[in-house]
Amino acid sequence: MAVSVRSHRILIAEDDAVLRNLIQQVLATDGYAITAASDGREAKRLLGEESFSILLLDIGLPFIDGWTILADATGGTRPAIIVISARGDERDKVRALDLGADDYLTKPFGAPELLARIRAVLRRLDEGEGSGIVETGDLRIDLAKRTVHRNGIEVRLSPTEWLLLAELAVRPGEVVDQRTLLAKVWGSQYIGDTNYLRTFVLRLRRKLEKDPVHPVCIETIGRQGYRLSIVHQARC
């Protein structure tokens, strides 16, 4: 499915004026509608007042840092979040993903990489995966409406969490290997980045399983991949 650029608005939260202006120019040239914030306080205000598809979030923002904004950006109406940071430490990347980021981009980066990451996230926002309803344990997954309910209560998922769940739900009871999931959800360039996959599976389990440490619905199958189990008596 082609991504409709003009239908998406992007908020850039970056305190470096030179980098912020460069990003604005790159994205505007590619046809995106852009709003920019120079500090965390302004970014938080804009997030509360307007609707955005993507937030490009610098971690080292003044007044309110990116970690705080990331931790507070919960709920189904929040934008997809791509963290942009000079901190390339693996622990920072894992922390950002654990807090709900959809991607993590380390500075310095080029325009082609930034645009590719944005297109990948927008595909997760735009693409549906199959149709019909899958029920397992306490879960009811509606693939057409892109919703999931647990015990009748809707569970809010990020675009990336939803797409990962949908990839498993269209093949209930089947093992989907790690490379397939990484390629389908994040793109072929992520095939070797199993940290992304493990982190997002854990995020899904925290939201969907009764006991995330001993999952019933989303199973790990050796070193092969993951499976959405069809359970009826056992409860998630």
N, C-alpha and C positions, 0 to 999 in steps of 0.2 A: 504494500500500500504506500503510495507516495505521501510524503509529509507536506501538509499545507503550511508554508512558512508564515503567510500573512495572518493566519488565524491564531498565532501564538505570540504572546508577549513575554519578554525576558527582562528580569530585574538584575542589574549588575550591582553588587555590594562590594566595592573595592576602594580603599583609601588612597592608593597610589594614583594620582591624577593622570600621569602619563600612560600607565597601563590601562586605566579605566577608559580614557579617551581612545586608545588603540582598539580595545575590545569593542567599544561602541561603533567605531568606524567599520571594523570588520563585519560585525553583525548587521549594521544598517545597510552596508553594501550588498549583503546576502539577502536582504529583504525583511529582516526581523524588526518588529516594533520594540524599541528599547526604552527603559527607564533606568536611571542610575542613581545610586546613593553613595556618599563618600564616607559614611560612618554607620555604625550599628544602630544607633538611635533612629536615624533617618530610614534605614532599611526596615526596621521593625514597624515604624509608622506606616510606610508604604505597603507592607505586607498586610497590615490591618485594614487599610482603606481600599486597596485595589486587588484585582485578580491577575495572577501571572501564571504562565505555564511552567517557566523555569526560573530558578534563582541561582545565579552565579555568585557564590558566597566565599569571600576571603575570610580566613580564620582570624587574622590579626587586625580586626577593625577596632577603631577607637570607640570609647564610651560603652558600647555593648559589643563584646567580641563574638566571633563567628560560632564558637562552641555554644554560647548561650542561645543564640538565634536558632541554631540547629536543634538544640534540645527542646526549645519551646515550639518549634514548627511541627506540631502534631495535628492530626485530624485529616479528614478526607478532602478538605478544600485547599490544603497547602500545596505549593508548587513542587515539582520535582526539583531536587537540589543537587547541583554540581559544586563541590568544594574546590576552590582554586587556592593553592597555598604554596609558600616557599618551603614548607616543612615536608620533606620527602620521606621521613621516617615511617617505616611500616606500621609502627604502633599508632601513629597519628591517622594513617589511612584506615586501619581497623576501627579505631575509635569513632571516626567520622561515619563509617558505614554502620557501626553499631547504633549510633545516634539517629540514623535515618537518612543519611546522604544516599543519593542514587549513583553517584560517581565521584571520583577524586582525581583532580588534575594538578600535577606538580609544576610549579614555576621553575624555570622559564618554559613556555610552550609556544608552538607556532600556530598561526591562524588555521592551517588545514586540520591540525589535531583538535583544536577547540571546536571547529565547525563539525567535525566528524562525531565528537562526543555529544554535541547538542542534537545532531540528527538522530543519533542512536537513542537518546532519551525521548525525543519526540515520537519516534516510532513506537516506543512503549506506551506513550500516551494515546496514540492514534490507532494502533493496531488491535483488533479483536482477535481472539483465538478460539474458533469453533463456535458452536451453539449448543443449546440444551442445558440440562441441569444434572449435576453430579451430586449424589448424596452419600456421605460416608460418616459413620458415627454421628456426632452432633453437628456436622458441617453440611451446609447446603450451598453449593457453588453454582451460580447462574452465569454461564459463559457468555450468553448474549447480552445480559445487563451488566456484566462485569462486577458482580456483587458476590459476597460470601457472608453467610449468616452462621453463627454458632449458638445453638440453643435458642434460635429465633431472633437473636440480636445481631445486627449488622456489625461486621468487623471492618474497620477502615484499613485499607492497604495502600501503600505507595504504588505508583505505576510499575516500578520494578518488581515489587513483591507480588503484585497481581499477575504480571506476565509470567513470572516463574511458577506461581501456583497454577495458572491456566495451562502452561506447558505440561505439567504433571496431570492435570485434570482431564485433558483431552485423551490421555492414555491411562485411564485408571487401571490399577493392578499390574501395569507394565513398568519395567525398569527403564528409566531414561538416563543414558550415560552422561557423565559430566561434560564431555566435549560438546555434545548436542545441546545441552542446556546453556552452556556458556555462549555458544555461537548464536542460538536462537534469541536469548534474552539480552545479551550484551554486544554481540557481534563477533566476527571471526578473529579479530585482533585480541580477544580476551580468552581464547581457548586454553591457554596455559595458566590463567589466573584463578586458580581454585579457591583462593582466599575470598574472592567475591562471592562465589557460590556457597561456600560454607557459612559465610556471614549472613547471607540472605535466607538460607534455609533455617538458620537459627532464629532469625527474626520472625519468619513465618511460624515456627514452632512455638515461640513465645506468645504469639497472638492466637494460635489455633488449637494448640494441644493443652489438655488438662495438666499434663506433666511433661514439660519440654525436654527434661533430662531423659525420660523414658517414652519417646514418641510412639504413638499408635498409628496416626494417620500418615505422616510423612516419614517414611522409613529410609534409612541409609542401607544400601545393599553393597556390602563389602567395599571395595575400591572402585566399583563399577559406576554407581550413580545413585539415583533416588527413585522412590516409588510412592505414589499416592495409593494407599491400601484401601480396599473396599471392605470396611468393617461395619457390622450391623449390631452385633451384641455388645462388643467392646465399645467403650465411649472414649472420644478424643479428649 
